[in-house]
Amino acid sequence: MSSPTERAAQGKRARKYVSRSSHAPWIPAADRPDPVVVLERQGADRLPDLLPLRYGRMAASPFSFLRGAAAVMAADLAAIPHTGLTVQLCGDAHLLNFGLFASPERSLLFDLNDFDETYPGPFEWDVKRLAASIVVAARDNGHSDKQAHRAVLDSVAAYRTNMRRLAGLGELAVWYERIDAHELLPLIRSARHRRRAEHTLGQATRRTSLHALAKLTELTPDGRRRIVHDPPLLEPAGVTDAAAIRKMFGDYRSTLAEERRRLLDRYRFVDAARKVVGVGSVGTRCFVILLSGRDADDPLFLQIKEATRSVIEEHIPYHGPYLHPGHRVVSGQRLLQAAGDIFLGWMTGPQGRAFYWRQLRDMKGSADVAGMPPDALLAYARLCGTALSRAHARSGDRIALAAYLGGADTFDRAIAAFALRYADQSAADHATLRRAVSAGLLTATPGA
């Protein structure tokens, strides 16, 4: 292992290849692919009956489009020079992919919460995705570009200053670093925003499997519990899928630690259903299964989600042991998150498709970004920047990153300028999608 001085020198050398101020421009490549073509190519292996739902959700607003267009932005970022300072990327670090969840010790934490696209790559790709999402969300909420610019500056400054703080800590101190959600409340000056945050925390605390039992299930006339039928968002798995899920269960179980396998063995299978989730994930195969423990009032909901190739993967030379997409997602989440889901596992399903498993609800919650006033969005953006730096510090060379970023706000200002320009691009791409729907080139299901 190199000394801290040598690692810092490596970070400063990266400025010679990609200066901090050079992140500011965004000029689309002459051969930039049509964003609709990128989305159609991505959807080629998805469930065709769900693609209209995906396009309908993406067409709803520029921010919804950005959420679903990780593949578009990954291709754009790959077309410009990068620092080569590698971390485990989230791969899709927009504002709504941060949130609340419970640690195994039942503490409520704030962190990244989506890892479908995780993959090793240049740290700034996550920072730019977060920054662009801040501007697009701000504009959707009716904020001025000056307010959006301020929010990005604060977010990136939080990323940079926290990375520099972490660079001075020891390895275990960084590994154990976490953001306790309840410690955030004293930092919120506005009483109104504090009440809103307290409401979000309260909702997350109640979002457990027992809460899901009442919302997602019903009793049949013969007294059995089953998952409700709410097409196309929630539909019975069917005999074939249910049989495949039962078969997959054993392989998934083998990827858990021994003591967690013992815990899982105390539950029995009750029901399974196909579930539609998110925006960018719509069309991938996703199921939810209901298990019962001590009795019918002791439920466990697990989500089985298809893992496909990361949108980052085709743009970055091979890194690491990720031969299995489910393994990639699980390993990335364990590396990036401060505390992990005890039921996180992976396996191969029918037709060689990769899947990962996790708890459906474990005190999970997210901020309501839509309608946030400027000062609340600024505070939330700052928090996301801090959380992202903590994740990158666990997986990359935090000393080299801190040295590259430096003590001045040069990097912050460059990323803020980029974010405004890329938000313009994303708005244009959203308009392209809507024109394709209007012209009948794509079928979109509105309002679902």
Buried (B, 14 or more C-beta within 10 A) or exposed (E): EEEEEEBBBBBEEBBEEBBBEBBBEBEBEEEBBEBBEBBBEBBEBBBEEBBBBBBBBBBBBBBBBBBBBBBBBBBBBBBBEBBEBBBBBBBBBBBBBBBBBBBEEEBBBBBBBBBBBBBBBBBBBBBBBBBBBBBBBBBBBEBEEEBBBBBBBBBBBBBBBBBBBBBEBEEEEBEEBBBEBEEBEEEBEEEEBBEBBEEBBEBBBEBBBBBBBEEBBEEEEEEEBBBEEEEBBBBBBEEEBBEBBEEBBEBBBEBBEEEBBEBBEEBEEBBBBBBBBBBBBBBBBBBBBBBBBEEBEBBBBBBBBBBBBBBBBEBBEEEEEBEBBBBBBBBBBBBBBBBBBBBBBBBBBBEEBBBBBBBBBBBBBBBBBEEBBBBBBBBBBBBBBBBBBBBBBBBBBBBBBBBBBBEEBBBBBBBBBBBBBBBBBBBEBBEBBBEBBEEEEBEBBEEB
